[in-house]
Structure formats: C-alpha cells, structure tokens
C-alpha cells in the first residue's frame, strides 16, 4: 500500500514539474517577444506552480520516510535507495520516476538560466535607453518615450527655458541685451542637481 501511495505522489510531482517547464517556457516567450506587460503574470504563475511542488515534495518526503522504514532503509532515503530496495514491479517504476525527474530538472535548469539571461539583457537595454535620454531620470506620466526630467533650480528663472515655472515673458526678459547692469544676479542651479 505504501509504494502505491509513493508512486501516485511521484506521478503528481512529475505532472507539476512538466507544468513548471511549460510555465517557464511561457515566461521565456514573453521575455523574448519583449511583452513585459505580461511578465508579472507569467512569473506569478511560475511561483504558484513552485508552491504546489513544495507541498507535494513535503507530502512525498513523509510517505517515502514511512515506506523506507518498512523496507529497512533510513527515514531520509533517496529515490534511488528506495528503488533498489523495492520489490518488483515497483523497482522499475521508481527507477523510471527518478529518470524522469532528472530529465525534467535538467530542462528546467536550462530554461531558468535562459530566462535569467533574457532578463539581464532586457534590464541592460532599459538602462542604455535611460542613459541615452539624458541623466537617466524620466518624468513619470510624460507620455510615450518619456522626456528627461527638468533640472531642479533655486528660482523660477535659474534653469532657463527648460524651467516649467518660468513663463514665456520671463524667458524673453532674460536675454543679455535686455538686462540692466543694476539688476540682481540670477540664482544658479545647485551643483550636482543636473
């Protein structure tokens, strides 16, 4: 009876690992297509499958410990040890489960690595775009493509035509030909604020 339960749990775990492989494949397609809008959802689905796998692994560990003790093995016996000690036909089935787990684990590891590389490349591309825009600061809500954030200034005329607080009439009055020698000096931007 115990080996039957272990086998059922292993089948469920294999199914979950295949589902995880599928979800990682989906995540990779989202990344490769640049459809980052769906990335949080794809990642959430991967995490949900991982949580199911964790629960199934715990259930398997409990059942394997029970069966291992019945077969004269230590409670923390591996699947290989369990397969070696199990009677026929369970021995062949457990070996098959173990081989399937090894294959799925290799495939999952490869996909995780590829997805990680795609994420790093995407992050690098975003940094390069932000750096090419200017100081890397993009105004929130600036519309498609964004625009560099205006520099901070001490007064409304300190940063010139880019200052949103200065009106067109103020901008015109700042030209050197129209300033009087007695006018007060303009404030300059704080160093490091650009």
LINTA-V933752 format. One record per residue. N is the residue number from 0. RES is the residue in one small letter. SS is DSSP state (H for helix, E for strand, C for the rest). PSI is psi in whole degrees, -180 to 180 (NA if undefined). Layout:
# LINTA-V933752
N&RES&SS&PSI / N&RES&SS&PSI
This chain:
# LINTA-V933752
0&x&C&-40 / 1&x&H&-40 / 2&x&H&-32 / 3&x&H&-44 / 4&x&H&-44 / 5&x&H&-45 / 6&x&H&-42 / 7&x&H&-41 / 8&x&H&-40 / 9&x&H&-39 / 10&x&H&-43 / 11&x&H&-41 / 12&x&H&-39 / 13&x&H&-43 / 14&x&H&-44 / 15&x&H&-38 / 16&x&H&-38 / 17&x&H&-38 / 18&x&H&-41 / 19&x&H&-43 / 20&x&H&-44 / 21&x&H&-46 / 22&x&H&-37 / 23&x&H&-36 / 24&x&H&-44 / 25&x&H&-46 / 26&x&H&-41 / 27&x&H&-42 / 28&x&H&-40 / 29&x&H&-46 / 30&x&H&-47 / 31&x&H&-34 / 32&x&H&-8 / 33&x&C&19 / 34&x&C&63 / 35&x&H&-14 / 36&x&H&-35 / 37&x&H&-3 / 38&x&H&-45 / 39&x&H&-38 / 40&x&H&-44 / 41&x&H&-41 / 42&x&H&-41 / 43&x&H&-40 / 44&x&H&-38 / 45&x&H&-45 / 46&x&H&-36 / 47&x&H&-42 / 48&x&H&-41 / 49&x&H&-38 / 50&x&H&-41 / 51&x&H&-39 / 52&x&H&-43 / 53&x&H&-44 / 54&x&H&-41 / 55&x&H&-38 / 56&x&H&-39 / 57&x&H&-45 / 58&x&H&-43 / 59&x&H&-44 / 60&x&H&-41 / 61&x&H&-47 / 62&x&H&-39 / 63&x&H&-38 / 64&x&H&-41 / 65&x&H&-48 / 66&x&H&-39 / 67&x&H&-44 / 68&x&H&-38 / 69&x&H&-31 / 70&x&C&3 / 71&x&C&21 / 72&x&C&162 / 73&x&C&158 / 74&x&C&-32 / 75&x&C&32 / 76&x&C&145 / 77&x&C&169 / 78&x&H&-35 / 79&x&H&-47 / 80&x&H&-40 / 81&x&H&-42 / 82&x&H&-40 / 83&x&H&-33 / 84&x&H&-14 / 85&x&C&148 / 86&x&C&164 / 87&x&C&147 / 88&x&C&-1 / 89&x&H&-33 / 90&x&H&-50 / 91&x&H&-39 / 92&x&H&-41 / 93&x&H&-36 / 94&x&H&-43 / 95&x&H&-43 / 96&x&H&-46 / 97&x&H&-45 / 98&x&H&-40 / 99&x&H&-41 / 100&x&H&-42 / 101&x&H&-44 / 102&x&H&-48 / 103&x&H&-39 / 104&x&H&-41 / 105&x&H&-45 / 106&x&H&-42 / 107&x&H&-44 / 108&x&H&-43 / 109&x&H&-44 / 110&x&H&-41 / 111&x&H&-43 / 112&x&H&-45 / 113&x&H&-44 / 114&x&H&-40 / 115&x&H&-43 / 116&x&H&-41 / 117&x&H&-40 / 118&x&H&-43 / 119&x&H&-44 / 120&x&H&-42 / 121&x&H&-41 / 122&x&H&-41 / 123&x&H&-42 / 124&x&H&-41 / 125&x&H&-44 / 126&x&H&-42 / 127&x&H&-41 / 128&x&H&-46 / 129&x&H&-39 / 130&x&H&-35 / 131&x&H&-22 / 132&x&H&-32 / 133&x&C&-120 / 134&x&C&7 / 135&x&C&-3 / 136&x&C&124 / 137&x&E&134 / 138&x&C&131 / 139&x&C&134 / 140&x&C&19 / 141&x&C&-2 / 142&x&C&-176 / 143&x&C&127 / 144&x&C&-20 / 145&x&C&174 / 146&x&C&156 / 147&x&E&145 / 148&x&C&143 / 149&x&C&146 / 150&x&C&152 / 151&x&C&146 / 152&x&C&168 / 153&x&C&-34 / 154&x&C&173 / 155&x&C&-14 / 156&x&C&0 / 157&x&C&-33 / 158&x&C&9 / 159&x&H&-148 / 160&x&H&-19 / 161&x&H&-13 / 162&x&C&124 / 163&x&C&-20 / 164&x&C&-18 / 165&x&C&139 / 166&x&C&163 / 167&x&H&-37 / 168&x&H&-37 / 169&x&H&-39 / 170&x&H&-42 / 171&x&H&-36 / 172&x&H&-6 / 173&x&C&-3 / 174&x&C&146 / 175&x&H&-33 / 176&x&H&-26 / 177&x&H&-4 / 178&x&C&140 / 179&x&C&153 / 180&x&C&-19 / 181&x&C&-2 / 182&x&C&155 / 183&x&C&146 / 184&x&C&147 / 185&x&C&150 / 186&x&C&148 / 187&x&C&155 / 188&x&C&148 / 189&x&C&133 / 190&x&C&140 / 191&x&C&-1 / 192&x&C&-7 / 193&x&C&NA
